[in-house]
Amino acid sequence: MTLNQPKLTLDQSLKLQLKLSPKLQQAIKLLALPILQLKDRVDEELLSNPVLEAEQGGEAGIQTDSELEERDRGDEAWEAQRDYLPSDETPTDNNHSERDWEDYLRYDPRPYRPPRPLEVSEEDSYIDRVVARETSLNDHLLWQLRLNCDDERREIIAAELVGNLDDDGYLRGFDTTELAEDLDLDPPADAAEIEEVLTGCVQGLDPLGVGARDLRECLFIQLAPLAENGTEPELVELARRIIDGHLNEVAKRKYKKLARTLKVDVERLREAVHLVAGLDPKPARNYTGTAATYVKPDVFIEKIGDEYRIYLNEWGIPRLRISNYYRRLVAAGAADKQTKEFIRDKINSAVWFIKNIDERRRTILSVTEFIFEYQRDFLTKGLEGLRPLTLDTVAEAVDLNPSTVSRATSGKYVQTPRGLFELRFFFSGGISTTDGGEGVSTTYIKERIRRLIAEETTPLSDQAIADTLHDDEGLDIARRTVAKYRKQMKIPSSSRRKPL
């Protein structure tokens, strides 16, 4: 018997493969960063690269926000950007090709000079700017237990129950027997004792309704005190019957059918439904404990006379430069070969980092300038003046790839005279008009639909909304399109918008 032995062969093949250089990868990543993350990235680079340093000193900061707005955010920021634009004498490298490393010592990129930092005066204490951490549900409930529970054993059991609540305040899928086995108490706790602590202690804490195991129990807990506070017992009992098995009929607004089932008149049923509607199905919604997310605009737009001025926000981003110490060290020739190689790599990295930061500024500024040149009517008229705009339109106008425009606008915010908006807000499709115009932005159409529904006296159907938009504004919009936009805004249908 013979076995086929594997053979080793050499084959040649040609294939095209796209690879991004580390410098290009860095440029892409920096472009995608919003201003707050960019600051962290610059700080990280300053720590890791010894030849890169931030310039110190400069003009003294001003004292008030009003002076900052009049002087820094206007003229100085504008002049700084204009001065930063390259002149004919500034070396450029559009092809990102490698240059002899000694050229880096002669090339001093002119970084953007950010506006002067705001200094806090004695009258404007930093304490006024501190935001307290939101109280979590767990902290709020444990604080009540420490005040109200005199029995240490009951407090231990209650604290364990509180620790098992979900974000809505429920004990979903909770087994009292398992908890009894896990608790290290002497004598051991049993399921009956834990149930008593749950119903007699935890479910009486604020917000009322926490500790429930399902929606029905949650609403019952909130309903119980109403009779003691002056609500008619018969009305409370009717509300209890509705909660016990008829919430689906209430959600579908089938009041007449439900009134016949419960053998009450419709008006009395509506009173009970109003009572149920005043209960909270998610009692812990205001105690999420999540920290607020703050947004810092990457671009400012201010109106100066009849013109709008656009400039980048770079407060907190230091001016970068190559260290003179390392320049002199290499120029003197005192460094050995290994040190010189190390300095060369670091200077190479520092120069490209500064160039990529510069390219990020140019890209965001050019994209923003075109967006607001195109959307100028938005600044004067609001949403009514918003025009349809796509990434491809901007990319073609500023001679960039659509993916580059997407990175330059995603997660970036602009402070306008009409408020703070994400740059992606100004991109949307459009609906044609009956007069053959260029169309109306879908963002504006959604706002019109929202207003019509907010102002309705009786629920408007999707077709009625489409007809109103056609008659009043000449918008050629279909009923199914209205339904799609309404669902995107999470607005219920007309049948579910009937008054209670």
Secondary structure, DSSP 4 states (H G I P E B T S, - for coil): ---PPP---------------HHHHHHHHHHH--HHHHHHHHHHHHHH-TTEEE----SPP-S-HHHIIIIIIIIIHHHHHHHHS--TTS---TT-----HHHHHH-------PPPPPPPPSSS-GGGG--PPPPPHHHHHHHHHHHH---HHHHHHHHHHHHT--TTSB-TT--HHHHHHH---SSPP-HHHHHHHHHHTGGGSSSTTTTBSSHHHHHHHHHGGGGGGT--HHHHHHHHHHHHH-HHHHHTT-HHHHHHHHT--HHHHHHHHHHHHTS-S-TTTT---PPPPP---SEEEEEETTEEEEEE--TT-PPEEE-HHHHHHHHTT-S-HHHHHHHHHHHHHHHHHHHHHHHHHHHHHHHHHHHHHHTHHHHHHGGGG---B-HHHHHHHHT--HHHHHHHHTT-EEEETTEEEEGGGG-B-EE-BTT--S-EEHHHHHHHHHHHHHH-SSPPPHHHHHHHHHHHH-B---HHHHHHHHHHTTPPPGGGSS--
